Amino acid sequence: MCLMAFALTAHPDRPLVLWANRDEFHERPAAPSDWWDAPIAGRVWGGRDLQAGGTWMALNTQFHLAALTNIRQVPAKPSVRSRGELVLSALSGTAFGELPLSDFAAFNLLRFEPDQDSPFGLCWRAQYVSADGQAMAVPDGLHSLSNARLNTPWPKSRQLHAALAAALSLGRNDAGPRAESDCVRTVTEEIPGHPTIGVDELTTAGFAALGDRRVHPDADLPQTGVPLEWERMLSACHIVSPAYGTRCSTVVQVDRAGRIHWHERTFNPVGDCISEVARSFPPDGRLDSDESSPDVT
């Protein structure tokens, strides 16, 4: 992925909401989300990089989810191994530190999992790891990530963060990071100003925000070393160009019952949606490719 915003245990009805765009060269072959047997990680649900065999975001059968963005570097550091392997490693249960990080170009890696200490998995936790080996537990609340470090305030990151906050009706009611003891109480009580968000309603808001193709003014753009023409193009949430652009948008939600809802749209070089996949997974703590129910295919 190259742009994400996520809400971690920040809403009483949605312990986890993740909106994400994957940006990539159109010539790189990829498959939409489905079940597949991945190296290291075993059976996973997610998109697949058909060139190197990894993935940018996937879910394993233990309800763990991992996602990755590249960090923009000019000149780019050569990558001996595909960064998609890092996502699979994160889902395999092995420690991040076991990987030779020097083999990979710069990256951001996020791993999400239900908090086993909270009743019914109504709290989720996340870990963030960067290419230099720095790791941190991500505090509850809203976060954004693009091709810089977590919560770097690039214009499109701020834009997507604000859109997610609005969709969840958080605004100034967002309490931000909370102690674990407060977490269960907060997510199981009805809170004034925090209406229940239907899956379809939140998904619609997510795709609208992820599909925004407006570029930001030159004065607001980061200076990452690429030409200004590219900086402008890359500033949009949804990038459209003949060679490089937003390949897919994904909305992931966990509802109060523990169900995981995964909705993905794939796009061609002119920005047309060419495939759509939506699937909901059961809330009993296990995922099975024969028992998951397709919503849209």
SULGIQUI-V467365 format. One record per pair of residues at least 24 apart in sequence whose C-alpha atoms are under 8 Angstrom apart, sorted by the first residue. I is the first residue (numbers start at 1). GAP is how many residues later the second one is. Records with the same first field share a line. If there is no record, write none. Layout:
BEGIN
I->GAP, GAP
END
This chain:
BEGIN
1->55, 56, 66, 67, 68, 69
2->66, 67, 68, 143, 144, 145
3->66, 141, 142, 143, 144, 154, 234
4->140, 141, 142, 153, 156
5->137, 138, 139, 140, 152, 155, 156, 159
6->136, 137, 138, 155, 158
7->133, 134, 135, 136, 157
8->115, 116, 117, 118, 131, 132, 133, 134
9->113, 114, 115, 116, 131, 132, 174, 178
10->130, 131, 132, 164, 165, 166, 177
11->157, 159, 176, 183
12->174, 175, 176, 177, 178, 179, 182, 244
13->174, 175, 183, 184, 242, 243
14->239, 240, 241, 242
15->107, 108, 109, 172, 238, 239, 240, 241
16->108, 236, 237, 238, 239
17->234, 235, 236, 237
18->232, 233, 234, 235
19->187, 191, 230, 231, 232, 233
20->190, 229, 230, 231
21->189, 216, 217, 225, 226, 227, 228, 229
22->34, 224, 225, 226, 227
23->216, 221, 222, 223, 224, 225
24->220, 221, 222, 223
25->218, 219, 220
26->216, 217, 218, 219, 221, 242, 243
27->216
32->234, 243, 245
33->231, 244
35->254
38->50
39->49
40->48, 49, 52
41->47, 48, 50, 51, 52
42->50
49->35
52->30, 32
53->31, 32
54->28, 29, 30, 31, 33, 34
55->29, 30, 32, 33
56->28, 31
57->30
58->29, 30
59->32
60->31, 227
61->225, 226, 227
62->223, 224, 225
63->50, 51, 222, 223, 224
64->27, 47, 48, 49, 50
65->26, 46, 47, 48
66->24, 25, 43, 44, 45, 46
67->42, 43, 44
68->39, 40, 41, 42
69->38, 39, 40, 76, 77, 78
70->35, 36, 37, 38, 76, 77, 78
71->35, 36, 37, 75, 76, 77, 78
72->34, 75, 76, 152
73->33, 151, 152
74->150, 151, 152
75->150
76->29
77->28, 29
78->26, 27
79->24, 25, 26
80->24, 25
83->24
96->33
97->36
101->30, 31, 32
102->29
104->27
105->26
106->24, 25, 26
107->24
108->39, 40, 41, 42
118->66
119->65
120->137, 138
121->137
122->62, 65, 66, 134, 136
123->60, 61, 64
139->38, 39
140->36, 37, 38
141->33, 34, 35, 36
142->34
154->67, 68
155->61, 65, 66, 80
156->60, 79, 80, 81
160->49, 50, 77
163->42, 46
164->42
167->35, 38
168->26, 27, 29, 34
169->24, 25, 26
170->24
199->54, 62
203->48, 60
206->45
207->42, 43, 44
209->28
210->27, 28, 39
211->26, 27, 38
212->24, 25, 26
213->24, 25, 26, 27
214->24
240->29, 30, 31
241->28, 29
242->27, 28
243->26
244->25
245->24
246->25
257->26
258->24, 25, 26
259->24
END
